[in-house]
């Protein structure tokens, strides 16, 4: 049976809901579609805001040889197959690559020459900032359009398109729960309808409890799990940390998101107790970028155990946060003359840099902060032996 989301998917701009800044009169994506401009672009925005829908409408307008891939499961062979089987009777060959941020560097490098030569017109979709996730060479050949989560009035239009009548309390709850994600709202209605005769507030809540919905990267479960993961490493419990790592990977979490948190943890929590932790965490991040899933799960596990077992010392992090507070509160305090850079004759006459020694013993903080200690070394916290 065809899913409800597929049944009511907009087929033209008249049916398309939201993104007026891109598809309104005279706006860039409307112009691209109506004028049949052929170019590669990336749609960046949260889930369920119309990225896939617009890509399909664009391909139809261009009478294109259209292909959809998900970067979660696709690889070089899938791209090769599309290029080799490129139809001669069609217009341009469009590749819609969902979750393009999940393609590792090697996969993006492989894709680049086909986009560069025009053999493939790339339409990428991502929930992550493409500046961080897409290699510069590929990014430079694509325009980036930012899509926004749907507004409350727009969400209500989407819900009305399902054909189900909702009372005011049910409608308001569903709009708030979906948080701008049309796909989330439609799935919620479809699942509720499969369990109950009426789409009431109570029935919607019961359906949510039944865990019909996917793991939501913006939802409570996401934040609870990453919190449990970090706290398990902080407590030097590798078993718990590995479990929460596995749970996130299995739920579809972006491994680069996990690796970034590990890099932060290496400096924030392990810190001066074992400075090489930052080196290890960075190498894990690089491995995740280069290798991708599923194999990079092994690299993550290696790094997680290392960080969990490492002694912990937050003194550098705490010192920085205290210094940051003073910088915000006190503004640009005058820097001592002895460490100012005397780049002009006038500056020298004003005693900039006068008496400077390479390894001075005097306090180099501004006058108002002299004697202040931000970095206070402390004994590292080590894992307790069982």
C-alpha positions as CSV (number, residue, x, y, z in Angstrom):
1,X,0.0,0.0,0.0
2,X,1.3,3.5,-0.9
3,X,2.3,5.5,2.1
4,X,0.1,8.6,2.9
5,X,3.1,10.9,2.4
6,X,3.6,9.6,-1.2
7,X,-0.1,9.9,-2.0
8,X,-0.3,13.6,-1.0
9,X,3.2,14.7,-2.2
10,X,2.9,17.9,-4.1
11,X,3.3,17.6,-7.9
12,X,3.7,21.2,-8.7
13,X,4.5,24.6,-7.1
14,X,0.9,25.4,-6.7
15,X,0.6,22.4,-4.3
16,X,4.0,23.0,-2.6
17,X,3.8,24.3,0.9
18,X,6.4,26.7,2.5
19,X,9.7,28.0,1.4
20,X,8.3,31.2,-0.1
21,X,11.7,32.8,0.1
22,X,12.8,30.2,-2.6
23,X,9.7,29.3,-4.5
24,X,7.6,32.5,-4.3
25,X,7.2,34.8,-7.4
26,X,10.5,35.8,-8.8
27,X,12.5,33.7,-6.3
28,X,15.5,31.6,-7.3
29,X,14.0,28.1,-7.2
30,X,10.8,29.1,-8.9
31,X,12.8,30.8,-11.7
32,X,15.1,27.7,-12.0
33,X,12.1,25.4,-12.4
34,X,10.0,27.6,-14.7
35,X,12.9,28.8,-16.9
36,X,14.4,25.3,-16.9
37,X,17.8,26.4,-15.8
38,X,20.2,23.4,-15.6
39,X,22.7,23.6,-12.7
40,X,23.8,21.7,-9.6
41,X,22.6,22.8,-6.2
42,X,22.3,21.7,-2.6
43,X,19.1,22.0,-0.5
44,X,20.1,22.6,3.2
45,X,17.4,22.4,5.8
46,X,15.7,20.3,8.5
47,X,13.8,17.1,7.8
48,X,10.4,17.2,6.2
49,X,10.4,20.6,4.5
50,X,10.2,19.6,0.9
51,X,13.8,18.9,-0.3
52,X,12.9,15.6,-2.1
53,X,9.6,17.0,-3.4
54,X,11.3,20.0,-5.0
55,X,14.0,17.8,-6.6
56,X,11.4,15.7,-8.2
57,X,9.4,18.7,-9.5
58,X,12.7,20.2,-10.9
59,X,13.6,17.0,-12.7
60,X,10.1,16.7,-14.2
61,X,10.2,20.3,-15.4
62,X,13.5,19.6,-17.2
63,X,12.3,16.2,-18.6
64,X,15.4,14.8,-17.0
65,X,16.8,11.3,-16.6
66,X,16.2,11.3,-12.8
67,X,17.8,9.1,-10.2
68,X,17.5,9.1,-6.4
69,X,20.1,7.8,-4.0
70,X,20.6,8.0,-0.3
71,X,24.2,8.6,0.8
72,X,23.5,6.4,3.8
73,X,23.5,3.2,1.6
74,X,24.8,4.3,-1.8
75,X,28.4,4.1,-2.9
76,X,30.7,4.6,-5.9
77,X,29.2,1.7,-7.8
78,X,25.8,3.2,-7.7
79,X,27.1,6.5,-9.2
80,X,29.0,4.5,-11.9
81,X,25.9,2.6,-12.9
82,X,23.9,5.8,-13.4
83,X,26.7,7.4,-15.5
84,X,27.2,4.3,-17.6
85,X,23.5,3.8,-18.2
86,X,22.8,7.5,-19.0
87,X,19.9,7.7,-21.3
88,X,20.4,9.4,-24.6
89,X,16.7,10.2,-25.2
90,X,16.3,12.3,-22.1
91,X,17.4,15.8,-21.1
92,X,20.0,16.2,-18.4
93,X,20.8,13.3,-16.0
94,X,19.9,14.5,-12.5
95,X,21.2,12.7,-9.4
96,X,19.3,13.5,-6.3
97,X,21.6,12.5,-3.4
98,X,19.8,12.6,-0.1
99,X,21.8,13.1,3.1
100,X,24.8,14.1,1.0
101,X,26.7,14.8,4.2
102,X,26.9,11.1,4.8
103,X,29.2,10.6,1.7
104,X,32.8,10.4,2.9
105,X,35.6,12.4,1.2
106,X,36.6,9.6,-1.2
107,X,33.0,9.2,-2.4
108,X,32.6,12.9,-2.9
109,X,35.9,13.0,-4.8
110,X,34.6,10.2,-7.1
111,X,31.4,12.2,-7.7
112,X,33.2,15.5,-8.5
113,X,34.4,14.9,-12.1
114,X,30.9,13.9,-13.2
115,X,29.4,17.0,-11.8
116,X,32.3,19.1,-13.1
117,X,31.8,17.8,-16.7
118,X,28.0,18.1,-16.6
119,X,27.5,14.4,-17.1
120,X,25.5,14.5,-13.8
121,X,23.5,17.4,-12.5
122,X,23.7,17.1,-8.7
123,X,20.8,18.0,-6.5
124,X,22.0,17.3,-2.9
125,X,19.9,17.3,0.2
126,X,21.4,17.7,3.7
127,X,20.3,18.6,7.2
128,X,23.9,19.6,8.1
129,X,25.8,22.7,7.2
130,X,27.3,21.9,3.7
131,X,30.3,24.2,4.4
132,X,31.5,21.5,6.9
133,X,30.2,18.4,5.2
134,X,30.8,18.8,1.5
135,X,34.3,19.0,0.0
136,X,35.2,22.5,-1.2
137,X,35.7,21.5,-4.8
138,X,32.2,20.0,-5.0
139,X,30.6,22.8,-3.0
140,X,32.1,25.4,-5.4
141,X,30.2,23.8,-8.3
142,X,26.9,23.9,-6.5
143,X,24.6,26.7,-5.3
144,X,23.3,26.3,-1.8
145,X,19.7,27.1,-0.9
146,X,18.6,27.1,2.7
147,X,15.2,25.7,3.4
148,X,13.4,26.6,6.6
149,X,11.2,24.5,8.9
150,X,7.5,24.9,8.1
151,X,5.6,27.6,10.0
152,X,2.6,26.8,12.1
153,X,0.1,28.0,9.4
154,X,2.0,25.9,6.7
155,X,2.0,22.8,8.9
156,X,-1.8,23.1,9.2
157,X,-2.1,23.2,5.4
158,X,-0.1,20.0,5.2
159,X,-2.2,18.3,7.8
160,X,-5.4,19.4,6.0
161,X,-4.1,17.9,2.8
162,X,-4.2,14.4,4.5
163,X,-8.0,14.5,4.3
164,X,-8.4,13.8,8.0
165,X,-10.4,16.2,10.2
166,X,-8.7,17.1,13.5
167,X,-10.2,19.0,16.3
168,X,-8.4,22.2,17.4
169,X,-6.6,20.6,20.4
170,X,-5.4,17.7,18.3
171,X,-4.3,20.0,15.5
172,X,-2.4,22.3,17.8
173,X,-0.7,19.4,19.6
174,X,0.3,17.7,16.3
175,X,1.7,21.0,14.9
176,X,3.8,21.5,18.0
177,X,5.0,17.9,18.1
178,X,6.0,17.8,14.5
179,X,8.2,21.0,15.0
180,X,8.1,22.1,11.3
181,X,8.6,18.6,9.9
182,X,5.7,17.7,7.5
183,X,6.8,14.1,7.1
184,X,6.6,13.7,10.9
185,X,3.1,15.0,11.0
186,X,1.9,12.9,8.1
187,X,3.4,9.8,9.6
188,X,1.8,10.5,12.9
189,X,-1.6,10.8,11.3
190,X,-1.1,7.7,9.2
191,X,0.0,5.6,12.2
192,X,-2.9,6.9,14.4
193,X,-5.4,6.1,11.6
194,X,-4.1,2.5,11.4
195,X,-4.7,2.1,15.2
196,X,-7.8,4.1,15.9
197,X,-11.0,5.3,14.2
198,X,-10.6,8.9,15.2
199,X,-7.5,11.2,15.1
200,X,-8.1,12.7,18.5
201,X,-5.6,14.3,20.9
202,X,-5.6,11.2,23.2
203,X,-5.1,8.8,20.3
204,X,-2.3,10.8,18.8
205,X,-0.5,10.7,22.2
206,X,-1.1,7.0,22.5
207,X,0.4,6.5,19.0
208,X,3.5,8.5,19.9
209,X,4.0,6.2,23.0
210,X,3.8,3.2,20.7
211,X,7.1,4.2,19.1
212,X,5.8,4.1,15.6
213,X,7.9,7.1,14.7
214,X,11.5,7.1,13.6
215,X,14.4,8.2,15.7
216,X,14.2,11.9,15.4
217,X,17.6,13.7,15.3
218,X,16.0,16.8,16.6
219,X,13.9,15.1,19.3
220,X,14.2,14.2,22.9
221,X,15.6,10.7,22.3
222,X,18.5,12.2,20.4
223,X,19.5,14.5,23.2
224,X,19.0,11.9,25.9
225,X,21.2,9.4,24.1
226,X,24.1,11.8,23.3
227,X,23.9,13.0,26.9
228,X,24.1,9.4,28.2
229,X,27.0,8.8,25.8
230,X,29.1,11.8,27.0
231,X,28.3,11.1,30.7
232,X,29.3,7.5,30.4
233,X,32.7,8.5,29.0
234,X,33.0,11.1,31.7
235,X,32.3,8.5,34.3
236,X,35.1,6.3,32.8
237,X,32.5,3.5,31.9
238,X,33.5,2.2,28.5
239,X,30.8,-0.5,28.5
240,X,28.0,2.1,28.9
241,X,29.6,4.4,26.4
242,X,29.9,1.6,23.8
243,X,26.3,0.7,24.3
244,X,25.1,4.3,23.7
245,X,27.4,4.6,20.7
246,X,25.9,1.4,19.2
247,X,22.4,2.7,19.9
248,X,23.1,6.0,18.1
249,X,24.6,4.2,15.1
250,X,21.8,1.7,14.9
251,X,19.2,4.6,15.1
252,X,20.8,6.3,12.1
253,X,22.7,9.1,13.9
254,X,25.4,10.8,11.7
255,X,28.8,9.3,12.8
256,X,30.4,12.7,12.2
257,X,28.2,14.3,14.8
258,X,29.3,11.6,17.3
259,X,33.0,12.1,16.3
260,X,32.7,15.9,16.7
261,X,31.4,15.5,20.3
262,X,34.4,13.2,21.0
263,X,36.8,15.8,19.8
264,X,35.2,18.3,22.1
265,X,35.2,15.8,25.0
266,X,38.9,15.2,24.5
267,X,39.7,18.8,25.4
268,X,36.9,19.6,27.7
269,X,37.0,16.5,30.0
270,X,40.3,14.7,29.4
271,X,42.3,17.8,28.8
272,X,45.6,18.2,30.5
273,X,45.4,14.8,32.2
274,X,46.2,13.2,28.8
275,X,46.8,15.8,26.1
276,X,47.2,13.1,23.4
277,X,43.5,12.4,23.7
278,X,42.8,15.3,21.4
279,X,45.2,13.8,18.8
280,X,43.4,10.4,19.0
281,X,39.9,12.0,18.8
282,X,40.9,14.1,15.7
283,X,42.3,11.0,14.0
284,X,39.0,9.2,14.8
285,X,37.1,12.1,13.2
286,X,39.3,11.9,10.1
287,X,38.8,8.1,9.8
288,X,35.0,8.6,10.0
289,X,35.2,11.2,7.2
290,X,37.4,9.0,5.0
291,X,35.8,5.6,5.6
292,X,32.1,6.2,6.4
293,X,29.6,3.6,7.7
294,X,29.5,0.8,8.5
295,X,33.2,0.3,9.0
296,X,33.8,3.7,10.8
297,X,31.8,2.3,13.7
298,X,35.0,0.4,14.6
299,X,37.0,3.6,14.6
300,X,34.5,5.3,16.8
301,X,34.5,2.3,19.2
302,X,38.3,2.5,19.5
303,X,38.2,6.2,20.3
304,X,35.3,5.8,22.8
305,X,37.1,3.2,24.8
306,X,40.3,5.3,24.8
307,X,38.5,8.4,26.0
308,X,36.4,6.6,28.6
309,X,39.6,5.0,30.1
310,X,41.6,8.2,30.0
311,X,42.1,10.2,33.2
312,X,40.1,13.4,33.3
313,X,41.1,16.9,34.0
314,X,38.9,19.9,33.2
315,X,41.3,22.6,34.4
316,X,42.0,24.0,30.9
317,X,38.3,24.1,30.0
318,X,37.3,25.7,33.3
319,X,40.1,28.3,33.0
320,X,39.1,29.2,29.5
321,X,35.4,29.6,30.5
322,X,36.4,31.9,33.4
323,X,38.7,34.0,31.2
324,X,35.8,34.2,28.6
325,X,33.5,35.5,31.3
326,X,36.0,38.3,32.3
327,X,36.6,39.2,28.6
328,X,32.8,39.6,28.1
329,X,32.3,41.5,31.4
330,X,35.3,43.8,31.3
331,X,35.7,44.4,27.6
332,X,39.0,45.3,26.0
333,X,41.2,46.1,29.0
334,X,44.5,47.9,28.1
335,X,47.3,45.4,27.2
336,X,50.5,46.0,29.1
337,X,52.9,48.2,27.1
338,X,55.7,45.7,27.5
339,X,54.0,43.2,25.2
340,X,52.5,45.6,22.7
341,X,54.0,45.4,19.2
342,X,56.1,48.5,18.4
343,X,55.5,48.6,14.6
344,X,55.9,52.4,14.1
345,X,58.4,55.1,15.4
346,X,55.6,56.7,17.4
347,X,54.7,53.4,19.1
348,X,58.4,53.0,20.2
349,X,58.3,56.6,21.6
350,X,55.3,55.6,23.6
351,X,57.2,52.7,25.1
352,X,55.5,49.9,23.2
353,X,57.5,46.8,23.8
354,X,60.0,48.6,26.0
355,X,62.0,46.2,28.2
356,X,60.4,43.1,26.7
357,X,62.3,39.8,27.3
358,X,61.6,36.6,25.6
359,X,60.8,34.8,28.8
360,X,59.6,37.5,31.2
361,X,58.7,36.7,34.8
362,X,56.3,39.6,35.3
363,X,52.6,39.1,35.1
364,X,51.4,39.9,31.5
365,X,47.7,40.2,32.3
366,X,46.1,43.7,32.0
367,X,46.5,45.9,35.1
368,X,43.0,45.2,36.4
369,X,43.5,41.4,36.3
370,X,47.0,41.1,37.6
371,X,47.4,38.1,39.9
372,X,44.2,36.4,38.5
373,X,44.6,32.7,38.0
374,X,42.5,31.0,35.4
375,X,44.5,27.8,34.9
376,X,44.5,26.0,38.2
377,X,46.2,22.6,37.8
378,X,44.5,19.8,39.5
379,X,45.1,16.1,40.0
380,X,43.5,14.0,37.2
381,X,40.5,11.8,38.0
382,X,41.3,8.3,37.1
383,X,39.0,5.3,36.5
384,X,38.4,3.4,39.8
385,X,39.7,-0.1,39.7
386,X,36.9,-2.7,40.3
